[in-house]
Amino acid sequence: MAYSDRELLARLIECEAGGEGENGMKAVASVVMNRVHATGGEYARVGRGSVRNIIFQPGQFVCASETEGGAYNPQNIYNMRPEAIHYEIADWAIAGNRLPDVAQSLWFYNPFSPKCRSNFPTGVGYWQTRIGDHCFYNPTNAYFST
């Protein structure tokens, strides 16, 4: 099935941050759109301004994968049933809005601990903020060499 960018983003928001409240969902949407509009590095080359390319870039979002480690992943975007809030946040992000605390973050992850690492793996990102269970990272100059 060919989903629109809006539909894909709403499903990803629900899947990745549905339990994180409005700010958590806006933060995830901000990261996706920061990647879509990246001016250099890996996301500029891979994404080429496309929400679809960013969401389906291999190894980026567990929710975009139907299998993980050779097993079926039931928490994937195809199984999501977005509600009005997910579409509203997708529209908000697509319109160019970003959560200020997230700044230019290109990555987020759940550390499953109370503390965020100061750097994203391989030194391409530095810690920006924590929102809910997720840590967010802005790109370093090293990212632009990826």
DRENVO-987320 format. One record per atom (N, C-alpha, C): residue in one letter; x, y, z; atom name. Coordinates in Angstrom, 3 decimals, decimal comma, always signed. Layout:
! residues N
REC  type        xx        yy        zz  atom
REC     a         X         Y         Z    CA
...
***
This chain:
! residues 146
REC  type        xx        yy        zz  atom
REC     m    +0,845    -1,175    +0,000     N
REC     m    +0,000    +0,000    +0,000    CA
REC     m    +0,890    +1,237    +0,000     C
REC     a    +0,564    +2,208    -0,815     N
REC     a    +1,356    +3,430    -0,916    CA
REC     a    +0,719    +4,516    -0,049     C
REC     y    +1,294    +4,722    +1,125     N
REC     y    +0,806    +5,759    +2,023    CA
REC     y    +1,386    +7,109    +1,632     C
REC     s    +0,629    +8,174    +1,909     N
REC     s    +1,124    +9,529    +1,703    CA
REC     s    +2,187    +9,840    +2,762     C
REC     d    +2,950   +10,905    +2,549     N
REC     d    +3,933   +11,330    +3,544    CA
REC     d    +3,249   +11,604    +4,875     C
REC     r    +2,103   +12,246    +4,830     N
REC     r    +1,350   +12,565    +6,045    CA
REC     r    +0,984   +11,290    +6,798     C
REC     e    +0,493   +10,303    +6,075     N
REC     e    +0,092    +9,039    +6,690    CA
REC     e    +1,298    +8,314    +7,286     C
REC     l    +2,382    +8,259    +6,542     N
REC     l    +3,596    +7,608    +7,044    CA
REC     l    +4,107    +8,287    +8,311     C
REC     l    +4,152    +9,614    +8,305     N
REC     l    +4,646   +10,342    +9,460    CA
REC     l    +3,719   +10,155   +10,659     C
REC     a    +2,418   +10,207   +10,457     N
REC     a    +1,469   +10,001   +11,559    CA
REC     a    +1,640    +8,608   +12,162     C
REC     r    +1,813    +7,607   +11,330     N
REC     r    +2,006    +6,237   +11,817    CA
REC     r    +3,331    +6,088   +12,569     C
REC     l    +4,381    +6,727   +12,057     N
REC     l    +5,673    +6,660   +12,733    CA
REC     l    +5,610    +7,378   +14,085     C
REC     i    +4,956    +8,523   +14,130     N
REC     i    +4,794    +9,265   +15,387    CA
REC     i    +4,088    +8,393   +16,418     C
REC     e    +2,991    +7,769   +16,014     N
REC     e    +2,258    +6,912   +16,943    CA
REC     e    +3,126    +5,754   +17,421     C
REC     c    +3,827    +5,125   +16,500     N
REC     c    +4,628    +3,942   +16,812    CA
REC     c    +5,835    +4,278   +17,680     C
REC     e    +6,565    +5,316   +17,335     N
REC     e    +7,798    +5,658   +18,043    CA
REC     e    +7,559    +6,421   +19,344     C
REC     a    +6,475    +7,203   +19,419     N
REC     a    +6,305    +8,081   +20,582    CA
REC     a    +4,868    +8,205   +21,061     C
REC     g    +4,020    +7,264   +20,707     N
REC     g    +2,613    +7,350   +21,087    CA
REC     g    +2,369    +7,474   +22,573     C
REC     g    +3,244    +6,936   +23,387     N
REC     g    +3,085    +7,010   +24,837    CA
REC     g    +3,877    +8,130   +25,484     C
REC     e    +4,429    +9,034   +24,685     N
REC     e    +5,313   +10,090   +25,201    CA
REC     e    +4,637   +11,446   +25,350     C
REC     g    +3,335   +11,525   +25,153     N
REC     g    +2,639   +12,801   +25,249    CA
REC     g    +2,871   +13,669   +24,023     C
REC     e    +2,191   +14,802   +23,989     N
REC     e    +2,263   +15,676   +22,817    CA
REC     e    +3,682   +16,153   +22,525     C
REC     n    +4,419   +16,593   +23,552     N
REC     n    +5,794   +17,060   +23,305    CA
REC     n    +6,694   +15,939   +22,823     C
REC     g    +6,534   +14,740   +23,356     N
REC     g    +7,332   +13,611   +22,891    CA
REC     g    +7,052   +13,288   +21,436     C
REC     m    +5,792   +13,334   +21,054     N
REC     m    +5,431   +13,059   +19,662    CA
REC     m    +5,932   +14,172   +18,745     C
REC     k    +5,825   +15,425   +19,188     N
REC     k    +6,338   +16,544   +18,385    CA
REC     k    +7,857   +16,463   +18,245     C
REC     a    +8,522   +16,001   +19,284     N
REC     a    +9,980   +15,880   +19,229    CA
REC     a   +10,399   +14,856   +18,176     C
REC     v    +9,725   +13,712   +18,139     N
REC     v   +10,032   +12,683   +17,136    CA
REC     v    +9,735   +13,207   +15,734     C
REC     a    +8,609   +13,873   +15,567     N
REC     a    +8,267   +14,454   +14,262    CA
REC     a    +9,304   +15,485   +13,842     C
REC     s    +9,808   +16,254   +14,802     N
REC     s   +10,838   +17,260   +14,509    CA
REC     s   +12,113   +16,612   +13,990     C
REC     v   +12,518   +15,502   +14,607     N
REC     v   +13,718   +14,801   +14,150    CA
REC     v   +13,545   +14,305   +12,719     C
REC     v   +12,406   +13,704   +12,432     N
REC     v   +12,163   +13,204   +11,078    CA
REC     v   +12,269   +14,350   +10,076     C
REC     m   +11,618   +15,465   +10,375     N
REC     m   +11,633   +16,570    +9,424    CA
REC     m   +13,000   +17,267    +9,384     C
REC     n   +13,745   +17,269   +10,493     N
REC     n   +15,122   +17,781   +10,446    CA
REC     n   +15,956   +16,949    +9,476     C
REC     r   +15,736   +15,637    +9,492     N
REC     r   +16,457   +14,765    +8,555    CA
REC     r   +16,031   +15,051    +7,119     C
REC     v   +14,742   +15,233    +6,908     N
REC     v   +14,232   +15,518    +5,550    CA
REC     v   +14,895   +16,773    +5,001     C
REC     h   +15,102   +17,758    +5,852     N
REC     h   +15,644   +19,047    +5,409    CA
REC     h   +17,128   +19,223    +5,727     C
REC     a   +17,824   +18,144    +6,051     N
REC     a   +19,258   +18,224    +6,349    CA
REC     a   +20,004   +18,824    +5,158     C
REC     t   +20,959   +19,688    +5,467     N
REC     t   +21,700   +20,374    +4,398    CA
REC     t   +22,986   +19,668    +4,012     C
REC     g   +23,316   +18,596    +4,705     N
REC     g   +24,527   +17,859    +4,383    CA
REC     g   +24,538   +16,523    +5,074     C
REC     g   +25,575   +15,751    +4,817     N
REC     g   +25,725   +14,449    +5,451    CA
REC     g   +24,799   +13,393    +4,879     C
REC     e   +24,756   +12,289    +5,600     N
REC     e   +24,011   +11,100    +5,170    CA
REC     e   +22,544   +11,389    +4,839     C
REC     y   +21,850   +12,135    +5,697     N
REC     y   +20,410   +12,333    +5,480    CA
REC     y   +20,125   +13,200    +4,264     C
REC     a   +20,982   +14,141    +3,961     N
REC     a   +20,804   +14,941    +2,744    CA
REC     a   +20,950   +14,054    +1,512     C
REC     r   +21,925   +13,127    +1,541     N
REC     r   +22,146   +12,242    +0,391    CA
REC     r   +21,035   +11,196    +0,266     C
REC     v   +20,693   +10,567    +1,374     N
REC     v   +19,701    +9,485    +1,351    CA
REC     v   +18,288   +10,033    +1,217     C
REC     g   +17,991   +11,070    +1,992     N
REC     g   +16,629   +11,584    +2,043    CA
REC     g   +16,208   +12,368    +0,821     C
REC     r   +17,118   +13,189    +0,327     N
REC     r   +16,815   +14,050    -0,825    CA
REC     r   +15,471   +14,760    -0,659     C
REC     g   +15,184   +15,211    +0,569     N
REC     g   +13,951   +15,954    +0,822    CA
REC     g   +12,698   +15,115    +0,895     C
REC     s   +12,825   +13,797    +1,028     N
REC     s   +11,672   +12,895    +1,006    CA
REC     s   +11,393   +12,279    +2,382     C
REC     v   +10,182   +12,489    +2,883     N
REC     v    +9,757   +11,858    +4,135    CA
REC     v    +9,855   +10,343    +4,000     C
REC     r    +9,390    +9,813    +2,899     N
REC     r    +9,409    +8,362    +2,665    CA
REC     r   +10,837    +7,800    +2,704     C
REC     n   +11,768    +8,473    +2,031     N
REC     n   +13,165    +7,996    +2,027    CA
REC     n   +13,752    +8,000    +3,431     C
REC     i   +13,447    +9,022    +4,210     N
REC     i   +13,969    +9,111    +5,576    CA
REC     i   +13,371    +8,011    +6,444     C
REC     i   +12,069    +7,826    +6,399     N
REC     i   +11,421    +6,821    +7,251    CA
REC     i   +11,874    +5,411    +6,894     C
REC     f   +12,037    +5,137    +5,625     N
REC     f   +12,386    +3,775    +5,213    CA
REC     f   +13,884    +3,547    +5,009     C
REC     q   +14,724    +4,504    +5,407     N
REC     q   +16,164    +4,265    +5,338    CA
REC     q   +16,481    +3,087    +6,261     C
REC     p   +17,118    +2,056    +5,745     N
REC     p   +17,388    +0,863    +6,564    CA
REC     p   +18,118    +1,172    +7,864     C
REC     g   +17,671    +0,516    +8,932     N
REC     g   +18,333    +0,605   +10,220    CA
REC     g   +18,066    +1,857   +11,025     C
REC     q   +17,111    +2,669   +10,619     N
REC     q   +16,879    +3,934   +11,313    CA
REC     q   +15,737    +3,882   +12,326     C
REC     f   +14,592    +3,375   +11,926     N
REC     f   +13,418    +3,342   +12,799    CA
REC     f   +12,920    +1,910   +12,895     C
REC     v   +12,936    +1,352   +14,101     N
REC     v   +12,435    -0,013   +14,304    CA
REC     v   +10,993    -0,116   +13,802     C
REC     c   +10,234    +0,928   +13,983     N
REC     c    +8,821    +0,916   +13,577    CA
REC     c    +8,626    +0,830   +12,065     C
REC     a    +9,651    +1,128   +11,294     N
REC     a    +9,536    +1,047    +9,838    CA
REC     a    +9,861    -0,346    +9,318     C
REC     s   +10,174    -1,259   +10,226     N
REC     s   +10,575    -2,612    +9,849    CA
REC     s    +9,534    -3,637   +10,282     C
REC     e    +9,154    -4,493    +9,374     N
REC     e    +8,201    -5,555    +9,721    CA
REC     e    +8,878    -6,718   +10,433     C
REC     t   +10,207    -6,805   +10,314     N
REC     t   +10,947    -7,851   +11,023    CA
REC     t   +12,136    -7,224   +11,727     C
REC     e   +12,481    -7,788   +12,861     N
REC     e   +13,656    -7,378   +13,625    CA
REC     e   +14,342    -8,641   +14,091     C
REC     g   +15,603    -8,778   +13,764     N
REC     g   +16,352    -9,961   +14,169    CA
REC     g   +15,765   -11,256   +13,639     C
REC     g   +15,167   -11,196   +12,457     N
REC     g   +14,587   -12,379   +11,831    CA
REC     g   +13,205   -12,750   +12,329     C
REC     a   +12,652   -11,986   +13,265     N
REC     a   +11,323   -12,269   +13,804    CA
REC     a   +10,359   -11,145   +13,430     C
REC     y    +9,100   -11,488   +13,330     N
REC     y    +8,062   -10,502   +13,028    CA
REC     y    +8,034    -9,417   +14,091     C
REC     n    +7,965    -8,169   +13,673     N
REC     n    +7,886    -7,016   +14,565    CA
REC     n    +6,442    -6,504   +14,551     C
REC     p    +5,644    -6,855   +15,555     N
REC     p    +4,242    -6,434   +15,547    CA
REC     p    +4,058    -4,932   +15,722     C
REC     q    +5,058    -4,253   +16,295     N
REC     q    +4,961    -2,802   +16,462    CA
REC     q    +5,629    -2,133   +15,268     C
REC     n    +4,899    -2,117   +14,159     N
REC     n    +5,407    -1,475   +12,952    CA
REC     n    +4,350    -0,530   +12,406     C
REC     i    +4,745    +0,352   +11,514     N
REC     i    +3,833    +1,388   +11,035    CA
REC     i    +2,604    +0,834   +10,324     C
REC     y    +2,710    -0,358    +9,786     N
REC     y    +1,562    -0,940    +9,090    CA
REC     y    +0,466    -1,376   +10,058     C
REC     n    +0,828    -1,629   +11,308     N
REC     n    -0,149    -2,041   +12,313    CA
REC     n    -0,690    -0,878   +13,130     C
REC     m    -0,201    +0,313   +12,904     N
REC     m    -0,655    +1,483   +13,653    CA
REC     m    -1,994    +1,964   +13,112     C
REC     r    -2,771    +2,549   +13,987     N
REC     r    -4,053    +3,154   +13,621    CA
REC     r    -4,049    +4,572   +14,175     C
REC     p    -3,416    +5,502   +13,441     N
REC     p    -3,283    +6,863   +13,953    CA
REC     p    -4,634    +7,501   +14,277     C
REC     e    -4,579    +8,340   +15,291     N
REC     e    -5,750    +9,113   +15,699    CA
REC     e    -5,535   +10,561   +15,297     C
REC     a    -6,502   +11,401   +15,544     N
REC     a    -6,445   +12,807   +15,123    CA
REC     a    -5,165   +13,499   +15,595     C
REC     i    -4,732   +13,248   +16,825     N
REC     i    -3,528   +13,904   +17,357    CA
REC     i    -2,286   +13,571   +16,535     C
REC     h    -2,175   +12,355   +16,056     N
REC     h    -1,003   +11,962   +15,262    CA
REC     h    -0,982   +12,690   +13,913     C
REC     y    -2,164   +12,824   +13,306     N
REC     y    -2,249   +13,566   +12,043    CA
REC     y    -1,997   +15,053   +12,262     C
REC     e    -2,506   +15,591   +13,371     N
REC     e    -2,293   +17,010   +13,669    CA
REC     e    -0,800   +17,297   +13,841     C
REC     i    -0,095   +16,414   +14,532     N
REC     i    +1,342   +16,615   +14,736    CA
REC     i    +2,103   +16,412   +13,422     C
REC     a    +1,692   +15,456   +12,617     N
REC     a    +2,322   +15,278   +11,297    CA
REC     a    +2,139   +16,547   +10,459     C
REC     d    +0,928   +17,086   +10,436     N
REC     d    +0,660   +18,322    +9,679    CA
REC     d    +1,500   +19,476   +10,215     C
REC     w    +1,578   +19,565   +11,536     N
REC     w    +2,355   +20,615   +12,206    CA
REC     w    +3,823   +20,553   +11,759     C
REC     a    +4,394   +19,360   +11,754     N
REC     a    +5,803   +19,188   +11,383    CA
REC     a    +6,030   +19,413    +9,895     C
REC     i    +5,159   +18,877    +9,059     N
REC     i    +5,293   +19,046    +7,609    CA
REC     i    +5,199   +20,522    +7,228     C
REC     a    +4,415   +21,299    +8,006     N
REC     a    +4,254   +22,732    +7,749    CA
REC     a    +5,501   +23,537    +8,134     C
REC     g    +6,510   +22,885    +8,720     N
REC     g    +7,763   +23,569    +9,038    CA
REC     g    +7,965   +23,868   +10,513     C
REC     n    +7,051   +23,443   +11,359     N
REC     n    +7,192   +23,673   +12,792    CA
REC     n    +8,145   +22,654   +13,403     C
REC     r    +8,860   +23,078   +14,449     N
REC     r    +9,750   +22,197   +15,187    CA
REC     r    +9,619   +22,510   +16,663     C
REC     l    +9,808   +21,524   +17,490     N
REC     l    +9,839   +21,730   +18,930    CA
REC     l   +11,170   +22,408   +19,265     C
REC     p   +11,158   +23,628   +19,839     N
REC     p   +12,405   +24,360   +20,069    CA
REC     p   +13,452   +23,577   +20,865     C
REC     d   +13,045   +22,810   +21,870     N
REC     d   +14,012   +22,068   +22,685    CA
REC     d   +14,808   +21,050   +21,870     C
REC     v   +14,229   +20,567   +20,790     N
REC     v   +14,891   +19,561   +19,958    CA
REC     v   +15,939   +20,202   +19,051     C
REC     a   +15,780   +21,470   +18,766     N
REC     a   +16,718   +22,230   +17,930    CA
REC     a   +16,933   +21,523   +16,593     C
REC     q   +18,179   +21,225   +16,239     N
REC     q   +18,497   +20,581   +14,955    CA
REC     q   +18,739   +19,081   +15,100     C
REC     s   +18,228   +18,495   +16,169     N
REC     s   +18,473   +17,070   +16,433    CA
REC     s   +18,123   +16,202   +15,236     C
REC     l   +19,025   +15,252   +14,963     N
REC     l   +18,821   +14,286   +13,879    CA
REC     l   +18,620   +12,875   +14,413     C
REC     w   +18,796   +12,688   +15,738     N
REC     w   +18,678   +11,351   +16,313    CA
REC     w   +17,952   +11,406   +17,645     C
REC     f   +17,303   +10,306   +17,968     N
REC     f   +16,744   +10,101   +19,298    CA
REC     f   +16,809    +8,613   +19,590     C
REC     y   +16,833    +8,283   +20,848     N
REC     y   +16,754    +6,883   +21,248    CA
REC     y   +16,311    +6,823   +22,704     C
REC     n   +15,825    +5,665   +23,103     N
REC     n   +15,429    +5,420   +24,477    CA
REC     n   +16,569    +4,661   +25,147     C
REC     p   +17,252    +5,287   +26,126     N
REC     p   +18,385    +4,614   +26,765    CA
REC     p   +17,963    +3,570   +27,803     C
REC     f   +16,675    +3,507   +28,114     N
REC     f   +16,180    +2,599   +29,152    CA
REC     f   +16,945    +2,802   +30,452     C
REC     s   +17,313    +4,044   +30,720     N
REC     s   +17,955    +4,426   +31,973    CA
REC     s   +17,655    +5,906   +32,191     C
REC     p   +17,901    +6,407   +33,397     N
REC     p   +17,588    +7,819   +33,657    CA
REC     p   +18,571    +8,807   +33,036     C
REC     k   +19,680    +8,335   +32,510     N
REC     k   +20,719    +9,233   +31,998    CA
REC     k   +20,933    +9,052   +30,496     C
REC     c   +21,129   +10,163   +29,808     N
REC     c   +21,455   +10,154   +28,381    CA
REC     c   +22,971   +10,204   +28,225     C
REC     r   +23,490    +9,524   +27,206     N
REC     r   +24,914    +9,644   +26,878    CA
REC     r   +25,191   +11,070   +26,410     C
REC     s   +26,406   +11,548   +26,608     N
REC     s   +26,731   +12,909   +26,170    CA
REC     s   +26,935   +13,000   +24,662     C
REC     n   +27,302   +11,880   +24,035     N
REC     n   +27,509   +11,861   +22,582    CA
REC     n   +26,741   +10,710   +21,966     C
REC     f   +26,245   +10,934   +20,771     N
REC     f   +25,612    +9,866   +20,018    CA
REC     f   +26,727    +8,970   +19,489     C
REC     p   +26,487    +7,680   +19,326     N
REC     p   +27,553    +6,766   +18,873    CA
REC     p   +28,325    +7,299   +17,666     C
REC     t   +29,565    +7,011   +17,625     N
REC     t   +30,539    +7,404   +16,595    CA
REC     t   +30,833    +8,902   +16,592     C
REC     g   +30,354    +9,628   +17,595     N
REC     g   +30,688   +11,040   +17,716    CA
REC     g   +30,025   +11,952   +16,718     C
REC     v   +28,965   +11,501   +16,057     N
REC     v   +28,303   +12,350   +15,069    CA
REC     v   +27,248   +13,262   +15,679     C
REC     g   +26,928   +13,031   +16,949     N
REC     g   +25,927   +13,858   +17,603    CA
REC     g   +26,284   +14,154   +19,041     C
REC     y   +25,788   +15,296   +19,536     N
REC     y   +25,973   +15,650   +20,941    CA
REC     y   +24,605   +15,848   +21,581     C
REC     w   +24,517   +15,534   +22,857     N
REC     w   +23,250   +15,566   +23,571    CA
REC     w   +22,645   +16,951   +23,544     C
REC     q   +21,364   +17,011   +23,230     N
REC     q   +20,623   +18,272   +23,198    CA
REC     q   +19,634   +18,348   +24,360     C
REC     t   +18,782   +17,321   +24,485     N
REC     t   +17,748   +17,345   +25,517    CA
REC     t   +17,170   +15,956   +25,716     C
REC     r   +16,428   +15,818   +26,765     N
REC     r   +15,650   +14,596   +27,001    CA
REC     r   +14,196   +15,014   +27,096     C
REC     i   +13,358   +14,285   +26,379     N
REC     i   +11,915   +14,512   +26,434    CA
REC     i   +11,281   +13,154   +26,648     C
REC     g   +10,612   +13,007   +27,773     N
REC     g   +10,038   +11,709   +28,121    CA
REC     g   +11,138   +10,684   +28,252     C
REC     d   +10,971    +9,557   +27,587     N
REC     d   +11,957    +8,475   +27,656    CA
REC     d   +13,063    +8,591   +26,605     C
REC     h   +13,013    +9,611   +25,744     N
REC     h   +13,954    +9,706   +24,634    CA
REC     h   +15,010   +10,790   +24,837     C
REC     c   +16,217   +10,479   +24,405     N
REC     c   +17,329   +11,422   +24,381    CA
REC     c   +17,478   +11,912   +22,938     C
REC     f   +17,745   +13,213   +22,773     N
REC     f   +17,844   +13,816   +21,444    CA
REC     f   +19,231   +14,403   +21,248     C
REC     y   +19,741   +14,273   +20,005     N
REC     y   +21,121   +14,647   +19,689    CA
REC     y   +21,196   +15,508   +18,433     C
REC     n   +21,932   +16,616   +18,564     N
REC     n   +22,228   +17,493   +17,433    CA
REC     n   +23,473   +16,972   +16,717     C
REC     p   +23,615   +17,298   +15,436     N
REC     p   +24,805   +16,833   +14,707    CA
REC     p   +26,061   +17,613   +15,083     C
REC     t   +27,193   +16,911   +15,108     N
REC     t   +28,499   +17,555   +15,236    CA
REC     t   +29,035   +17,780   +13,819     C
REC     n   +30,165   +18,423   +13,721     N
REC     n   +30,793   +18,595   +12,402    CA
REC     n   +31,132   +17,248   +11,773     C
REC     a   +31,408   +16,235   +12,605     N
REC     a   +31,735   +14,902   +12,086    CA
REC     a   +30,578   +14,321   +11,292     C
REC     y   +29,336   +14,663   +11,647     N
REC     y   +28,180   +14,137   +10,914    CA
REC     y   +28,252   +14,540    +9,440     C
REC     f   +28,658   +15,758    +9,181     N
REC     f   +28,643   +16,259    +7,810    CA
REC     f   +29,667   +15,578    +6,917     C
REC     s   +30,535   +14,763    +7,514     N
REC     s   +31,490   +13,963    +6,741    CA
REC     s   +30,951   +12,562    +6,451     C
REC     t   +29,746   +12,260    +6,940     N
REC     t   +29,184   +10,916    +6,744    CA
REC     t   +28,573   +10,771    +5,372     C
***
